Amino acid sequence: MLISLKSLAQCQNNSKPFEYSIDLSEENVNYEFPFQAPIKVTGVITDKSGAVFFDAKAEYTLTVHCARCMKEFTVDKTQEIHYLISTENEEDAEQTEGMYYAGSEEIETDDIIVPDIIMDMDIAFLCSEDCKGLCPKCGCDLNVTTCSCETREVDPRFAKLAELLKK
């Protein structure tokens, strides 16, 4: 959504509310496509004596796979996004955390929201903290069943000795 910063002066209370959705279903993040449903965004841009504030809330559901057992599950997220908007170019300005450098009198809200959402994502997800994962030998889901694989690993240097113990 493109918003003109000059138009804020004509708005009531020098603020412009916005509400829309973003479709990121084609966005590949960590080798997955986690955004199966649109992201709902609500917010307001406010001009307070020349300082322009961007405040938004993004609500979305991620569809991801567990890093241990590979089961697909969903995670509901709500993210608050706050920036002070500068009309300077990023190259010309001194870098400050919490600042967004628009470089013009117009801002594209997606350019602020989408990178913030993606940078806030976890690298890996777990279906539960006590997920047992998959057996490294047979691949069965240890949350559902127990496998009969030998769990004791024998150092290959002592394999011949282990054979003697079996006899």
C-alpha positions in Angstrom: 0.0 0.0 0.0 1.5 3.3 -1.1 1.1 6.2 1.3 2.1 9.8 0.6 3.7 11.4 3.7 2.6 14.9 2.4 -1.0 13.8 2.6 -0.8 13.3 6.4 -1.2 17.0 7.0 -4.7 16.9 5.5 -5.7 13.9 7.5 -7.6 14.1 10.8 -5.2 14.2 13.7 -2.3 14.1 11.1 -2.7 10.3 11.0 -3.7 7.8 8.3 -5.0 4.4 9.4 -4.6 1.5 7.1 -5.8 -2.1 6.9 -5.1 -4.7 4.2 -3.7 -8.1 3.6 -0.5 -9.3 2.0 -0.2 -12.6 0.0 3.2 -14.2 0.6 2.2 -17.7 -0.5 5.1 -17.7 -3.1 7.7 -16.6 -0.5 10.3 -19.3 0.1 11.7 -19.0 3.7 14.2 -21.7 4.9 13.3 -24.0 2.1 9.5 -23.9 2.9 6.5 -21.9 1.9 5.2 -21.0 5.4 2.6 -18.4 4.4 -0.4 -20.4 3.2 -2.9 -17.8 4.2 -2.7 -14.0 3.7 -1.2 -11.8 6.4 -3.6 -9.3 7.9 -2.1 -5.9 8.5 -3.6 -3.0 10.5 -1.8 0.2 11.5 -1.5 3.9 11.4 1.0 6.4 10.1 1.2 9.6 12.3 2.9 12.9 11.7 3.7 14.6 15.1 5.4 17.9 14.4 7.4 16.7 11.5 8.3 13.3 13.0 6.5 10.5 11.1 5.7 7.4 13.1 4.8 4.0 11.5 2.9 1.6 13.8 1.5 -1.6 12.5 0.3 -5.1 13.7 0.6 -8.1 11.5 -1.4 -11.2 12.2 -0.6 -14.5 10.4 -0.5 -18.2 10.5 2.7 -20.1 9.5 2.5 -23.6 8.1 5.8 -25.3 8.9 7.4 -28.6 9.5 8.9 -29.8 12.8 12.7 -29.9 12.7 12.8 -33.2 14.6 9.9 -35.3 13.3 9.0 -33.5 10.1 5.3 -33.3 10.9 3.5 -30.3 9.4 1.8 -27.9 11.9 0.6 -24.3 12.2 1.8 -21.5 14.3 -0.3 -18.4 14.9 1.8 -15.2 15.2 1.1 -11.6 16.0 3.9 -9.1 15.4 4.1 -5.4 16.3 6.1 -3.2 13.9 7.2 0.3 14.9 9.4 2.7 12.9 10.3 6.3 12.7 10.1 7.3 9.1 12.8 9.5 7.5 12.5 10.9 4.0 16.3 10.8 3.5 18.1 8.2 1.4 19.6 5.4 3.4 23.1 6.1 1.9 23.0 9.7 2.9 21.7 9.2 6.5 23.5 8.1 9.6 22.1 4.5 10.3 19.9 4.4 13.4 18.0 1.4 14.7 14.2 1.8 14.5 14.4 4.2 11.5 13.1 3.5 8.1 14.7 5.6 5.3 12.0 6.1 2.6 14.2 8.3 0.3 11.1 10.1 -0.9 7.8 11.6 0.3 6.0 8.3 -0.3 6.3 4.9 1.4 5.3 1.5 0.4 4.1 -0.2 3.6 5.0 -3.7 2.2 8.6 -2.6 2.0 8.6 -2.1 5.8 6.3 -5.0 6.9 7.5 -7.9 4.8 11.2 -7.8 5.7 10.4 -7.3 9.3 8.2 -10.4 9.3 10.7 -12.6 7.5 13.6 -11.4 9.7 11.6 -12.2 12.8 11.0 -15.8 11.8 12.7 -18.7 13.6 15.2 -20.8 11.7 13.6 -24.0 12.9 10.3 -24.9 14.5 9.4 -27.7 16.9 5.9 -29.2 17.1 6.5 -29.5 20.9 9.4 -29.0 23.2 9.5 -32.7 24.1 9.4 -33.9 20.5 11.5 -37.1 20.2 12.0 -36.9 16.5 12.8 -39.7 14.1 15.0 -42.7 14.6 18.3 -42.1 12.8 18.5 -45.7 11.7 15.0 -46.8 10.6 13.2 -43.4 10.4 10.2 -44.2 12.5 8.5 -41.4 14.4 9.6 -41.9 18.0 6.6 -39.8 19.3 4.2 -42.5 17.9 6.1 -45.8 18.3 9.3 -47.2 19.6 11.6 -49.0 17.3 13.7 -52.1 17.8 16.9 -50.5 16.4 20.1 -51.0 18.4 20.7 -47.7 20.2 24.1 -48.6 21.5 26.8 -47.5 19.0 30.0 -49.5 18.9 33.1 -47.6 18.0 34.3 -49.1 14.7 37.8 -49.5 16.2 36.4 -52.0 18.7 33.9 -53.8 16.4 35.9 -57.0 16.5 36.0 -57.0 20.3 32.2 -56.4 20.3 31.7 -59.5 18.2 33.7 -61.5 20.7 31.4 -60.3 23.5 28.3 -61.4 21.6 29.7 -65.0 21.4 
